C-alpha cells in the first residue's frame, strides 16, 4: 500500500525545491554563466528535485509491483 503520509511529505519537499529554484528563473544565461554560486544552487536544487521525483516513482512502482525501469527516464514514461 502506498504510504500516503510519506508521499505527502515528499510532495511538500518537491514544492519547496521548485519554489527555491523558481527564484532564479529571471536571470539571464550570462548571469548564470558568470556566477558559480548561482550555478551550484540551481544545479543542486534541480538534482534534488529529480532524485525526489525518482524516489516518489519508485515508491509507487514498488506498491503496484511493476517492473523497475532500467534508466531514470523510464520512471517518467507512460
Number of C-alpha atoms within 10 A of each C-alpha: 8 12 10 9 9 12 16 12 11 17 15 12 15 19 12 14 19 14 11 15 16 11 10 14 9 8 10 10 8 8 12 15 11 11 10 11 11 15 15 12 14 20 13 14 18 16 13 15 20 14 14 17 18 17 15 17 17 17 17 16 16 13 12 11 9 10 9 13 13 8 8 14 9 11 17 11 7 4
